[in-house]
Amino acid sequence: MQQVDVRGLPPPEPFININAALQTLAANDTLKVLIHREPYPLYDLLRDSGYQWQTTALTDGNFEILITRALCK
């Protein structure tokens, strides 16, 4: 599992860093993202690019997003 921690970075750095990590994500790997706010624009990119994700609100106010490539049917 790869991890990218973009908590506290100003826009557009979180989006840029997450997108760069996605470019290196293997088909069977998961990217764990730690971020300080829910990144709604990222969800559009993920959906349009064939990724699946699960977002969890953490008790400290941050978010954890687990991203994988969607399986083709």
C-alpha positions in Angstrom: 0.0 0.0 0.0 1.3 3.4 -1.0 0.6 6.4 1.2 0.5 10.1 0.5 0.0 12.6 3.3 -1.2 16.0 2.0 -2.6 17.3 5.3 -2.1 21.1 5.6 -0.9 21.7 2.1 -2.4 24.6 0.3 -4.4 24.1 -2.9 -3.6 22.9 -5.5 -0.7 20.9 -3.9 -2.9 18.1 -2.5 -4.5 17.4 -5.8 -1.2 17.5 -7.7 0.5 15.2 -5.2 -2.4 12.7 -5.2 -2.6 12.7 -9.0 1.2 12.1 -9.2 0.8 9.1 -6.8 -2.0 7.7 -8.9 0.2 7.7 -12.0 2.5 5.2 -10.3 -0.2 3.0 -8.7 0.0 -0.6 -9.8 -3.3 -2.3 -10.8 -3.4 -4.4 -7.6 -2.2 -1.7 -5.2 -4.0 0.7 -2.9 -3.2 4.4 -2.4 -3.9 5.7 1.1 -4.4 9.4 1.2 -4.4 11.5 4.4 -6.0 14.9 3.9 -7.3 17.7 6.1 -10.6 18.2 4.1 -12.8 16.2 1.9 -11.5 16.7 -1.7 -14.7 16.7 -3.8 -12.9 17.7 -7.1 -10.7 14.6 -6.6 -13.8 12.3 -6.6 -14.7 13.5 -10.1 -11.2 12.7 -11.4 -11.3 9.3 -9.7 -14.7 8.4 -11.1 -13.8 9.6 -14.6 -10.5 7.7 -14.5 -11.8 4.3 -13.4 -10.9 4.3 -9.7 -12.9 3.2 -6.7 -12.4 4.9 -3.3 -13.6 4.7 0.3 -13.5 7.9 2.4 -13.4 7.7 6.2 -13.7 10.7 8.5 -11.1 10.4 11.2 -11.7 11.5 14.8 -9.1 14.3 14.5 -11.0 16.0 11.7 -8.9 14.7 8.9 -9.9 12.2 6.2 -8.4 8.9 5.0 -9.2 7.9 1.4 -8.3 4.4 0.1 -8.1 4.4 -3.7 -7.9 1.4 -6.0 -8.4 0.8 -9.7 -11.9 -0.3 -10.5 -12.2 -3.8 -11.8 -13.4 -4.1 -15.4 -16.5 -6.3 -15.8 
